[in-house]
């Protein structure tokens, strides 16, 4: 898959749900806005722990998990779709038209 491929929202959602690291975080976000305790996450793998650290910058929109990246001065932000294990080589997924959050 190239960075020029276009995916539908449903294809991205399906792929996120199939990802063994993203799915548990997505499910926890759906259940509660509160970050799980350190004890709850202690036995998880390093990828899931990383998502736990990023909890406050992770947001759900249309069933997709996004990371909100803010500039140091707080004047701008970007929304990034969480990376997918099966498609790590894809750094950018171009959507039609751009997904608005």
N, CA, C and O atoms as a MOPAC input file, in Angstrom:
PM7 MOZYME 1SCF
protein

 N      0.83600 1    -1.17700 1     0.00000 1
 C      0.00000 1     0.00000 1     0.00000 1
 C      0.87800 1     1.23700 1     0.00000 1
 O      1.85200 1     1.29500 1     0.75000 1
 N      0.56700 1     2.20300 1    -0.80100 1
 C      1.34600 1     3.43800 1    -0.84700 1
 C      0.65500 1     4.51400 1    -0.03300 1
 O     -0.49900 1     4.36300 1     0.36800 1
 N      1.37500 1     5.60600 1     0.20900 1
 C      0.78600 1     6.71600 1     0.96000 1
 C     -0.24000 1     7.45500 1     0.11800 1
 O     -0.94300 1     8.32500 1     0.63300 1
 N     -0.34100 1     7.13300 1    -1.15300 1
 C     -1.30200 1     7.78300 1    -2.02900 1
 C     -2.63800 1     7.04500 1    -2.08400 1
 O     -3.58600 1     7.54700 1    -2.68700 1
 N     -2.73300 1     5.87800 1    -1.47600 1
 C     -3.97900 1     5.12500 1    -1.48000 1
 C     -5.04500 1     5.86500 1    -0.68400 1
 O     -4.74700 1     6.54600 1     0.29700 1
 N     -6.26700 1     5.72300 1    -1.11300 1
 C     -7.38400 1     6.34900 1    -0.42700 1
 C     -8.19800 1     5.26100 1     0.26000 1
 O     -8.55200 1     4.25300 1    -0.35100 1
 N     -8.48600 1     5.47800 1     1.52500 1
 C     -9.26900 1     4.52900 1     2.30500 1
 C    -10.57300 1     5.19100 1     2.70800 1
 O    -10.62400 1     6.40500 1     2.90900 1
 N    -11.61700 1     4.40300 1     2.82400 1
 C    -12.87000 1     4.91000 1     3.36700 1
 C    -12.78600 1     4.85300 1     4.88800 1
 O    -11.95300 1     4.14400 1     5.45300 1
 N    -13.65800 1     5.60700 1     5.53600 1
 C    -13.69100 1     5.58500 1     7.00100 1
 C    -13.98000 1     4.18300 1     7.52000 1
 O    -13.39200 1     3.75900 1     8.51600 1
 N    -14.87700 1     3.46100 1     6.85900 1
 C    -15.21600 1     2.11400 1     7.33800 1
 C    -14.03200 1     1.15700 1     7.19800 1
 O    -13.86500 1     0.26500 1     8.03000 1
 N    -13.21100 1     1.32500 1     6.16200 1
 C    -12.02400 1     0.47800 1     6.00700 1
 C    -11.00000 1     0.76700 1     7.10400 1
 O    -10.37600 1    -0.15000 1     7.63800 1
 N    -10.83500 1     2.03100 1     7.42900 1
 C     -9.89100 1     2.40100 1     8.48600 1
 C    -10.39300 1     1.87800 1     9.82600 1
 O     -9.61800 1     1.33400 1    10.61200 1
 N    -11.68900 1     2.04000 1    10.08800 1
 C    -12.26500 1     1.55300 1    11.34200 1
 C    -12.08900 1     0.04100 1    11.46700 1
 O    -11.71300 1    -0.45500 1    12.52900 1
 N    -12.35700 1    -0.68100 1    10.40400 1
 C    -12.20400 1    -2.13800 1    10.41900 1
 C    -10.75800 1    -2.51700 1    10.73600 1
 O    -10.51000 1    -3.43000 1    11.52400 1
 N     -9.81600 1    -1.82000 1    10.12800 1
 C     -8.40600 1    -2.12100 1    10.34300 1
 C     -7.98500 1    -1.77600 1    11.76400 1
 O     -7.20600 1    -2.51400 1    12.36700 1
 N     -8.48600 1    -0.66400 1    12.31500 1
 C     -8.17700 1    -0.33500 1    13.70600 1
 C     -8.71600 1    -1.40900 1    14.64200 1
 O     -8.04000 1    -1.79600 1    15.59500 1
 N     -9.92000 1    -1.89100 1    14.37900 1
 C    -10.51300 1    -2.91500 1    15.23900 1
 C     -9.77700 1    -4.24900 1    15.14500 1
 O     -9.84000 1    -5.05700 1    16.07200 1
 N     -9.08900 1    -4.48400 1    14.04800 1
 C     -8.30500 1    -5.71200 1    13.89200 1
 C     -6.91200 1    -5.59200 1    14.50300 1
 O     -6.22400 1    -6.59800 1    14.67200 1
 N     -6.49700 1    -4.38700 1    14.83000 1
 C     -5.15800 1    -4.17300 1    15.37700 1
 C     -5.13000 1    -4.60000 1    16.84800 1
 O     -5.93300 1    -4.10200 1    17.63800 1
 N     -4.23400 1    -5.50100 1    17.23400 1
 C     -4.21600 1    -6.01700 1    18.60400 1
 C     -3.81600 1    -4.98500 1    19.65900 1
 O     -4.06600 1    -5.19600 1    20.84500 1
 N     -3.20500 1    -3.88300 1    19.25300 1
 C     -2.82600 1    -2.85100 1    20.21800 1
 C     -3.81500 1    -1.69400 1    20.25200 1
 O     -4.06600 1    -1.12500 1    21.31500 1
 N     -4.36900 1    -1.34800 1    19.11800 1
 C     -5.31100 1    -0.22800 1    19.06300 1
 C     -6.67900 1    -0.62400 1    19.60300 1
 O     -7.31000 1     0.15800 1    20.31500 1
 N     -7.14500 1    -1.82100 1    19.27700 1
 C     -8.49600 1    -2.23000 1    19.67200 1
 C     -8.76500 1    -2.09500 1    21.18200 1
 O     -9.79600 1    -1.53100 1    21.54900 1
 N     -7.88700 1    -2.58600 1    22.07000 1
 C     -8.18400 1    -2.45000 1    23.50400 1
 C     -8.28100 1    -0.98700 1    23.95700 1
 O     -9.09500 1    -0.65300 1    24.81800 1
 N     -7.45800 1    -0.13400 1    23.38100 1
 C     -7.49600 1     1.28500 1    23.73800 1
 C     -8.77900 1     1.91100 1    23.20600 1
 O     -9.43200 1     2.68300 1    23.90800 1
 N     -9.13900 1     1.58600 1    21.98900 1
 C    -10.37800 1     2.07000 1    21.38500 1
 C    -11.57800 1     1.65600 1    22.23300 1
 O    -12.46800 1     2.46800 1    22.48800 1
 N    -11.60500 1     0.40900 1    22.66700 1
 C    -12.70800 1    -0.08200 1    23.49500 1
 C    -12.75800 1     0.63200 1    24.84000 1
 O    -13.84000 1     0.96300 1    25.32600 1
 N    -11.59400 1     0.87200 1    25.44700 1
 C    -11.55800 1     1.59000 1    26.72600 1
 C    -12.04500 1     3.02700 1    26.55000 1
 O    -12.75100 1     3.54900 1    27.41300 1
 N    -11.67700 1     3.66700 1    25.44900 1
 C    -12.12500 1     5.03000 1    25.16600 1
 C    -13.63800 1     5.08000 1    24.97100 1
 O    -14.29000 1     6.03700 1    25.38800 1
 N    -14.19200 1     4.05400 1    24.33900 1
 C    -15.63600 1     4.00200 1    24.13900 1
 C    -16.38300 1     3.86500 1    25.46300 1
 O    -17.47500 1     4.41100 1    25.61800 1
 N    -15.80300 1     3.14200 1    26.41200 1
 C    -16.45000 1     2.89200 1    27.70300 1
 C    -16.33500 1     4.06700 1    28.65700 1
 O    -17.25100 1     4.32700 1    29.43800 1
 N    -15.21600 1     4.77900 1    28.60000 1
 C    -14.98300 1     5.83200 1    29.58300 1
 C    -13.96800 1     6.84600 1    29.07100 1
 O    -13.01900 1     6.50100 1    28.36700 1
 N    -14.18900 1     8.10100 1    29.43900 1
 C    -13.22300 1     9.15300 1    29.09500 1
 C    -12.04800 1     9.13400 1    30.07000 1
 O    -11.00500 1     9.73500 1    29.81500 1
 N    -12.23300 1     8.43400 1    31.19100 1
 C    -11.18100 1     8.38500 1    32.20800 1
 C    -10.08900 1     7.39600 1    31.82300 1
 O    -10.36300 1     6.28300 1    31.37300 1
 N     -8.86000 1     7.82300 1    32.00900 1
 C     -7.72300 1     6.95800 1    31.70700 1
 C     -7.67500 1     5.81000 1    32.71100 1
 O     -7.86400 1     6.02600 1    33.90800 1
 N     -7.42300 1     4.58800 1    32.23100 1
 C     -7.28600 1     3.45200 1    33.15000 1
 C     -6.12700 1     3.70700 1    34.12100 1
 O     -5.20400 1     4.46300 1    33.81800 1
 N     -6.19200 1     3.08000 1    35.26300 1
 C     -5.12700 1     3.26100 1    36.25600 1
 C     -3.83900 1     2.59100 1    35.78800 1
 O     -3.85200 1     1.73500 1    34.90300 1
 N     -2.74500 1     2.99200 1    36.39000 1
 C     -1.45600 1     2.37200 1    36.09200 1
 C     -1.47400 1     0.88400 1    36.38400 1
 O     -0.83200 1     0.10200 1    35.68300 1
 N     -2.21400 1     0.48400 1    37.42600 1
 C     -2.31700 1    -0.94100 1    37.76300 1
 C     -3.02400 1    -1.72100 1    36.65900 1
 O     -2.64800 1    -2.85100 1    36.34900 1
 N     -4.05300 1    -1.10900 1    36.06800 1
 C     -4.79300 1    -1.77800 1    34.99500 1
 C     -3.93400 1    -1.99000 1    33.75400 1
 O     -4.12800 1    -2.95900 1    33.02100 1
 N     -3.00400 1    -1.10700 1    33.52200 1
 C     -2.20400 1    -1.15300 1    32.29900 1
 C     -0.84200 1    -1.81400 1    32.51500 1
 O     -0.12400 1    -2.07600 1    31.55100 1
 N     -0.48500 1    -2.08100 1    33.75800 1
 C      0.85600 1    -2.58400 1    34.09500 1
 C      1.24600 1    -3.85000 1    33.34100 1
 O      2.41300 1    -4.01400 1    32.98500 1
 N      0.31100 1    -4.73200 1    33.09600 1
 C      0.62700 1    -6.00300 1    32.43700 1
 C      0.54700 1    -5.93700 1    30.90700 1
 O      0.79900 1    -6.93200 1    30.22800 1
 N      0.19900 1    -4.78000 1    30.37500 1
 C      0.05800 1    -4.64000 1    28.92300 1
 C      1.42000 1    -4.53300 1    28.24200 1
 O      2.43100 1    -4.28600 1    28.90100 1
 N      1.44600 1    -4.71900 1    26.92600 1
 C      2.69800 1    -4.61000 1    26.17900 1
 C      3.09200 1    -3.13900 1    26.00400 1
 O      2.32400 1    -2.23800 1    26.34500 1
 N      4.27600 1    -2.91000 1    25.47800 1
 C      4.80300 1    -1.54300 1    25.38000 1
 C      3.97700 1    -0.65700 1    24.44700 1
 O      3.84700 1     0.54100 1    24.70200 1
 N      3.42200 1    -1.21100 1    23.38400 1
 C      2.60200 1    -0.40900 1    22.46900 1
 C      1.35200 1     0.10400 1    23.17600 1
 O      0.99300 1     1.27200 1    23.03000 1
 N      0.69100 1    -0.75400 1    23.93500 1
 C     -0.51700 1    -0.33500 1    24.65700 1
 C     -0.17200 1     0.65100 1    25.76400 1
 O     -0.93800 1     1.57600 1    26.03600 1
 N      0.97000 1     0.46000 1    26.39800 1
 C      1.39700 1     1.41900 1    27.41800 1
 C      1.64200 1     2.79500 1    26.80000 1
 O      1.35100 1     3.82100 1    27.41500 1
 N      2.17700 1     2.80600 1    25.58600 1
 C      2.40400 1     4.08400 1    24.89100 1
 C      1.07600 1     4.78600 1    24.64200 1
 O      0.96300 1     5.99100 1    24.86300 1
 N      0.06800 1     4.04300 1    24.18100 1
 C     -1.24800 1     4.64900 1    23.98700 1
 C     -1.80700 1     5.15400 1    25.31600 1
 O     -2.47400 1     6.18800 1    25.35300 1
 N     -1.54300 1     4.44000 1    26.39700 1
 C     -2.00300 1     4.86200 1    27.72000 1
 C     -1.37600 1     6.20600 1    28.09000 1
 O     -2.05300 1     7.09200 1    28.61100 1
 N     -0.06900 1     6.34900 1    27.81500 1
 C      0.62300 1     7.61700 1    28.09000 1
 C     -0.00800 1     8.74800 1    27.26800 1
 O     -0.10700 1     9.88200 1    27.73600 1
 N     -0.42400 1     8.43400 1    26.06600 1
 C     -1.01600 1     9.43200 1    25.16800 1
 C     -2.52200 1     9.61800 1    25.37700 1
 O     -3.16300 1    10.34900 1    24.62200 1
 N     -3.08500 1     8.97200 1    26.38000 1
 C     -4.53500 1     8.91000 1    26.57500 1
 C     -5.23700 1    10.24700 1    26.36600 1
 O     -6.23900 1    10.30600 1    25.65300 1
 N     -4.73500 1    11.31800 1    26.97100 1
 C     -5.41900 1    12.61100 1    26.88900 1
 C     -5.36200 1    13.24100 1    25.50100 1
 O     -6.13400 1    14.15200 1    25.20300 1
 N     -4.47000 1    12.77100 1    24.66500 1
 C     -4.41500 1    13.29800 1    23.29500 1
 C     -5.10100 1    12.36400 1    22.29600 1
 O     -5.11000 1    12.64000 1    21.09700 1
 N     -5.67100 1    11.26700 1    22.78200 1
 C     -6.41100 1    10.34100 1    21.92000 1
 C     -7.89800 1    10.68000 1    21.97400 1
 O     -8.46000 1    10.89100 1    23.04900 1
 N     -8.52200 1    10.72800 1    20.80700 1
 C     -9.92500 1    11.11500 1    20.71500 1
 C    -10.64500 1    10.22200 1    19.71600 1
 O    -10.05200 1     9.73200 1    18.75500 1
 N    -11.93100 1    10.02300 1    19.96000 1
 C    -12.77100 1     9.24800 1    19.04700 1
 C    -13.60900 1    10.19200 1    18.19800 1
 O    -14.17800 1    11.16100 1    18.70100 1
 N    -13.67600 1     9.90000 1    16.92200 1
 C    -14.52900 1    10.64800 1    16.00700 1
 C    -15.00100 1     9.67400 1    14.94800 1
 O    -14.18700 1     9.05000 1    14.26700 1
 N    -16.30200 1     9.54000 1    14.80300 1
 C    -16.88100 1     8.61400 1    13.82100 1
 C    -16.35900 1     7.19500 1    13.99300 1
 O    -16.17100 1     6.47400 1    13.01300 1
 N    -16.12400 1     6.79300 1    15.24300 1
 C    -15.66500 1     5.43900 1    15.52100 1
 C    -14.19400 1     5.19200 1    15.25800 1
 O    -13.73700 1     4.05200 1    15.34300 1
 N    -13.43800 1     6.24100 1    14.93700 1
 C    -12.00200 1     6.11000 1    14.68400 1
 C    -11.21000 1     6.72500 1    15.82300 1
 O    -11.64200 1     7.69400 1    16.44700 1
 N    -10.05100 1     6.15200 1    16.08300 1
 C     -9.17000 1     6.66800 1    17.12100 1
 C     -8.13200 1     7.58200 1    16.47800 1
 O     -7.37200 1     7.17100 1    15.60100 1
 N     -8.12100 1     8.82700 1    16.93400 1
 C     -7.19100 1     9.83500 1    16.44700 1
 C     -6.28600 1    10.29700 1    17.57600 1
 O     -6.64000 1    10.20900 1    18.75200 1
 N     -5.13400 1    10.78100 1    17.20900 1
 C     -4.23600 1    11.45400 1    18.14800 1
 C     -4.21800 1    12.92400 1    17.77300 1
 O     -3.99700 1    13.28200 1    16.61600 1
 N     -4.45300 1    13.77100 1    18.76500 1
 C     -4.40500 1    15.21400 1    18.54600 1
 C     -2.99800 1    15.69000 1    18.87200 1
 O     -2.53400 1    15.56500 1    20.00600 1
 N     -2.33400 1    16.23000 1    17.87800 1
 C     -0.99000 1    16.76800 1    18.06500 1
 C     -1.09800 1    18.28000 1    18.02900 1
 O     -1.57700 1    18.85200 1    17.05000 1
 N     -0.64600 1    18.93600 1    19.11500 1
 C     -0.70300 1    20.39300 1    19.19100 1
 C      0.68900 1    20.97500 1    19.09800 1
 O      1.65600 1    20.39900 1    19.59700 1
 N      0.78200 1    22.13600 1    18.44500 1
 C      2.06500 1    22.82200 1    18.34400 1
 C      2.47900 1    23.31400 1    19.72700 1
 O      1.64400 1    23.45100 1    20.62100 1
 N      3.76300 1    23.57600 1    19.89500 1
 C      4.27100 1    24.02900 1    21.19500 1
 C      3.61200 1    25.31500 1    21.65500 1
 O      3.39300 1    25.50400 1    22.85200 1
 N      3.29100 1    26.20700 1    20.72100 1
 C      2.66700 1    27.47300 1    21.10700 1
 C      1.15200 1    27.36100 1    21.26600 1
 O      0.49800 1    28.31900 1    21.67700 1
 N      0.59600 1    26.19900 1    20.94400 1
 C     -0.83500 1    25.96800 1    21.10300 1
 C     -1.70200 1    26.62500 1    20.04700 1
 O     -2.92800 1    26.60400 1    20.15700 1
 N     -1.09500 1    27.20700 1    19.02700 1
 C     -1.85500 1    27.90800 1    17.99300 1
 C     -2.36600 1    27.01400 1    16.87400 1
 O     -3.21400 1    27.43300 1    16.08600 1
 N     -1.87000 1    25.80400 1    16.79600 1
 C     -2.35100 1    24.91200 1    15.74600 1
 C     -2.34600 1    23.47000 1    16.23600 1
 O     -1.64300 1    23.11300 1    17.18100 1
 N     -3.13700 1    22.67000 1    15.57500 1
 C     -3.15300 1    21.24600 1    15.90900 1
 C     -3.38000 1    20.43800 1    14.64200 1
 O     -3.89600 1    20.93800 1    13.64300 1
 N     -2.98500 1    19.18400 1    14.71300 1
 C     -3.19500 1    18.23100 1    13.62300 1
 C     -3.83800 1    16.99200 1    14.21000 1
 O     -3.57800 1    16.62000 1    15.35400 1
 N     -4.67400 1    16.36400 1    13.41500 1
 C     -5.31100 1    15.12000 1    13.81800 1
 C     -4.67900 1    13.98700 1    13.03700 1
 O     -4.66600 1    14.00100 1    11.80600 1
 N     -4.16000 1    13.01400 1    13.75000 1
 C     -3.50600 1    11.86700 1    13.12900 1
 C     -4.30900 1    10.60900 1    13.43900 1
 O     -4.67000 1    10.36000 1    14.58900 1
 N     -4.58100 1     9.82800 1    12.41300 1
 C     -5.22400 1     8.54000 1    12.63800 1
 C     -4.17400 1     7.62700 1    13.24800 1
 O     -3.04300 1     7.57300 1    12.76500 1
 N     -4.53500 1     6.91200 1    14.29900 1
 C     -3.56400 1     6.04400 1    14.96100 1
 C     -3.01500 1     5.01600 1    13.98100 1
 O     -3.74000 1     4.48800 1    13.13700 1
 N     -1.73800 1     4.74900 1    14.10800 1
 C     -1.03700 1     3.83800 1    13.21200 1
 C     -1.62000 1     2.43900 1    13.29900 1
 O     -2.12400 1     2.01900 1    14.34000 1
 N     -1.54400 1     1.74700 1    12.21500 1
 C     -2.09100 1     0.41400 1    12.11400 1
 C     -0.95400 1    -0.56800 1    11.92100 1
 O     -0.15200 1    -0.41300 1    11.00000 1
 N     -0.87300 1    -1.58000 1    12.78000 1
 C      0.21600 1    -2.55700 1    12.71200 1
 C      0.36600 1    -3.15400 1    11.32000 1
 O      1.48500 1    -3.26900 1    10.82100 1
 N     -0.73000 1    -3.53500 1    10.68900 1
 C     -0.65600 1    -4.17900 1     9.38200 1
 C     -0.12800 1    -3.23600 1     8.30600 1
 O      0.33500 1    -3.67900 1     7.25500 1
 N     -0.20100 1    -1.93300 1     8.57600 1
 C      0.14600 1    -0.95200 1     7.55300 1
 C      1.10000 1     0.10700 1     8.09700 1
 O      0.93500 1     1.29200 1     7.80500 1
 N      2.08400 1    -0.29800 1     8.87300 1
 C      3.01100 1     0.66100 1     9.46400 1
 C      3.72600 1     1.51800 1     8.42900 1
 O      4.12600 1     2.64600 1     8.71700 1
 N      3.88700 1     0.97700 1     7.21900 1
 C      4.56300 1     1.75900 1     6.19900 1
 C      3.72600 1     2.95800 1     5.76100 1
 O      4.23900 1     3.86400 1     5.10500 1
 N      2.45800 1     2.96900 1     6.11300 1
 C      1.59200 1     4.09500 1     5.76100 1
 C      1.70600 1     5.15300 1     6.84400 1
 O      1.21300 1     4.96600 1     7.95700 1
 N      2.33100 1     6.22200 1     6.53400 1
 C      2.46000 1     7.31600 1     7.49800 1
 C      1.33100 1     8.32100 1     7.31600 1
 O      0.95800 1     9.02700 1     8.25200 1
 N      0.80100 1     8.37800 1     6.12300 1
 C     -0.27800 1     9.30900 1     5.82800 1
 C     -1.35400 1     8.53700 1     5.07800 1
 O     -1.06400 1     7.80900 1     4.12800 1
 N     -2.55800 1     8.69700 1     5.49800 1
 C     -3.67100 1     8.10400 1     4.76500 1
 C     -4.49700 1     9.26600 1     4.21900 1
 O     -5.04600 1    10.06100 1     4.98200 1
 N     -4.57700 1     9.35600 1     2.92200 1
 C     -5.31500 1    10.44700 1     2.29800 1
 C     -6.77800 1    10.03600 1     2.19200 1
 O     -7.10200 1     8.99200 1     1.62500 1
 N     -7.63800 1    10.85000 1     2.73100 1
 C     -9.07100 1    10.55800 1     2.71300 1
 C     -9.77300 1    11.53200 1     1.77900 1
 O     -9.25400 1    12.61300 1     1.50200 1
 N    -10.92200 1    11.16200 1     1.30300 1
 C    -11.66900 1    12.04100 1     0.41200 1
 C    -12.98100 1    12.42400 1     1.06000 1
 O    -13.64700 1    11.51900 1     1.56300 1
 N    -13.42300 1    13.67000 1     1.10000 1
 C    -12.47200 1    14.75600 1     1.26000 1
 C    -11.80400 1    14.58600 1     2.60500 1
 O    -12.03100 1    13.57000 1     3.26200 1
 N    -11.02100 1    15.49500 1     3.03200 1
 C    -10.32700 1    15.33900 1     4.32000 1
 C    -11.32100 1    15.06700 1     5.43700 1
 O    -12.40600 1    15.64500 1     5.48700 1
 N    -10.92400 1    14.18200 1     6.32100 1
 C    -11.76000 1    13.88400 1     7.47800 1
 C    -11.71400 1    15.09200 1     8.39100 1
 O    -10.63400 1    15.54400 1     8.77000 1
 N    -12.86100 1    15.61100 1     8.74200 1
 C    -12.90800 1    16.77500 1     9.62700 1
 C    -13.30900 1    16.32200 1    11.00700 1
 O    -14.17200 1    15.45900 1    11.16900 1
 N    -12.68600 1    16.90000 1    11.98000 1
 C    -12.97300 1    16.50700 1    13.35400 1
 C    -13.45300 1    17.69700 1    14.14100 1
 O    -13.74900 1    17.57200 1    15.32900 1

